Amino acid sequence: MYATFDHKGYDLKNIKTFDTDDGYAFSATLYLNGKRIGNVQNSGTGGPNSYHFFSKSKDPKAFREAYNKGMSALKKAAQETEQSDWVEVEDIFIEKLLNDIENGRRFKRLCKTKTLLRFKGDDEGSYRSVKVAFSPEVKAKLEAVYKEKGWEVVEWLNEAFIK
């Protein structure tokens, strides 16, 4: 999986996204270490995310306990990652996780038909594309051309998606 930060075992699946007049809305199933633990959504109106954590019991008290436990763990992971004590640090964490997943999907699709690379001095997460499908031969040829011009390739994004 493409990642720009430590996801602390969290993942999002069943992601649905759409633009709104006021922002970006989404809903997704939240996983921790491969286990489905709840749902998260944002209405795209500028407000915070809404979280629902699953409980095996139908007792309202059990739902509250599941919510408190889930939010506490998510907030702890977010604070460790963000090194911040913002009020809604978990929303920032989820937003970054969602961005990593969506960018990973986009990059994986692009890597099927293009070669994506980053030169020394390019911003982290910013890639240049060459309109040719990546292969070891293409990499060797491009490295030779770029070396001749004095450009150093520090990352070949396609290599992250080779299975």
C-alpha positions in Angstrom: 0.0 0.0 0.0 1.2 3.5 -0.8 1.8 5.4 2.4 3.2 8.8 3.3 3.0 8.2 7.0 2.6 5.4 9.5 -1.0 4.2 9.4 -0.7 2.6 12.8 -2.6 -0.5 11.5 -5.6 1.5 10.4 -7.2 1.1 7.0 -10.3 2.3 5.2 -12.4 0.2 2.8 -15.8 0.5 1.0 -14.9 4.2 0.4 -17.5 6.4 -1.2 -16.5 10.0 -2.0 -18.1 13.0 -3.7 -17.7 16.7 -3.9 -20.2 19.1 -2.3 -20.7 22.8 -2.5 -18.8 23.2 0.7 -16.1 20.6 0.5 -15.5 16.9 0.1 -17.8 14.2 1.6 -17.0 10.6 2.2 -18.1 7.4 4.0 -15.9 4.4 4.7 -15.6 1.3 6.8 -12.8 1.6 9.4 -10.4 -1.3 10.0 -7.7 -1.8 12.6 -5.1 -4.6 12.0 -7.4 -6.2 9.4 -10.5 -6.2 11.7 -13.6 -4.2 10.9 -14.1 -1.9 13.9 -16.6 0.8 12.7 -17.6 3.4 10.1 -16.5 6.9 9.5 -18.2 9.6 7.4 -18.0 13.3 6.7 -20.9 15.3 5.2 -18.6 17.7 3.3 -20.1 20.8 5.0 -17.0 21.8 6.9 -17.9 19.9 10.1 -16.0 17.1 11.8 -16.1 13.4 10.9 -18.8 11.2 12.4 -17.6 7.8 13.9 -19.6 4.7 14.7 -17.8 1.8 16.4 -19.2 -1.7 16.4 -20.3 -3.6 19.5 -21.4 -7.2 19.7 -24.0 -6.3 22.3 -27.3 -4.5 21.7 -27.0 -2.7 25.0 -26.7 1.1 24.6 -24.0 1.1 27.3 -21.9 -1.3 25.2 -22.3 1.0 22.2 -21.0 3.9 24.3 -18.1 1.8 25.6 -17.2 0.7 22.0 -17.3 4.3 20.9 -15.1 5.6 23.8 -12.6 2.8 23.3 -12.5 3.2 19.5 -12.1 7.0 19.7 -9.5 6.8 22.4 -7.4 4.3 20.4 -7.8 6.4 17.2 -7.0 9.6 18.9 -3.8 8.1 20.5 -2.6 6.8 17.0 -3.4 10.2 15.5 -1.5 12.1 18.2 1.5 9.8 17.9 1.5 10.3 14.1 0.7 14.0 14.0 2.7 14.9 17.1 -0.2 17.3 17.9 -2.9 17.8 20.5 -5.4 19.4 18.1 -9.0 19.0 19.2 -9.9 16.9 16.1 -6.5 15.3 15.4 -8.3 12.0 14.6 -10.0 13.7 11.7 -6.7 14.9 10.3 -5.4 11.3 10.7 -8.4 9.9 8.8 -8.1 12.6 6.1 -4.4 11.7 5.5 -5.2 8.0 5.5 -8.0 8.6 2.9 -5.6 10.7 0.8 -2.9 7.9 0.9 -5.5 5.3 -0.2 -6.9 7.5 -3.0 -3.4 8.6 -4.2 -2.3 4.9 -4.0 -5.1 3.9 -6.3 -4.4 6.8 -8.7 -0.7 6.1 -8.8 -1.3 2.3 -9.3 -3.5 3.1 -12.3 -1.0 5.6 -13.8 1.9 3.1 -13.3 0.2 0.7 -15.7 0.9 2.9 -18.7 3.5 5.4 -17.5 6.8 5.6 -15.7 6.6 7.7 -12.6 9.8 9.0 -11.0 11.2 11.7 -8.7 14.5 13.5 -9.1 16.8 14.7 -6.3 15.4 18.1 -5.3 11.8 17.3 -6.2 9.2 17.6 -3.5 8.4 14.4 -1.6 5.2 12.9 -3.1 5.6 14.9 -6.3 6.3 12.7 -9.4 7.2 13.3 -13.0 5.8 11.0 -15.6 7.2 9.5 -18.8 4.7 8.3 -21.4 6.1 4.8 -21.5 5.2 1.7 -19.5 7.8 0.9 -16.8 10.1 -2.1 -17.1 13.7 -2.8 -16.0 14.8 -2.0 -19.6 13.0 1.3 -19.6 14.5 2.1 -16.2 18.0 1.4 -17.3 17.6 3.5 -20.5 16.1 6.4 -18.6 18.8 6.2 -15.9 21.5 6.4 -18.5 19.8 9.4 -20.2 19.3 11.2 -16.9 22.8 10.5 -15.6 24.2 11.9 -18.8 22.3 15.1 -18.1 23.4 15.2 -14.5 20.0 14.4 -13.0 19.7 11.9 -10.2 16.6 9.7 -9.9 15.9 9.1 -6.2 12.6 7.2 -6.6 10.9 5.1 -9.2 7.3 5.0 -8.0 6.4 2.1 -10.3 8.6 -0.2 -8.2 6.2 0.2 -5.2 3.4 -1.3 -7.3 5.3 -4.3 -8.8 4.1 -7.5 -7.3 
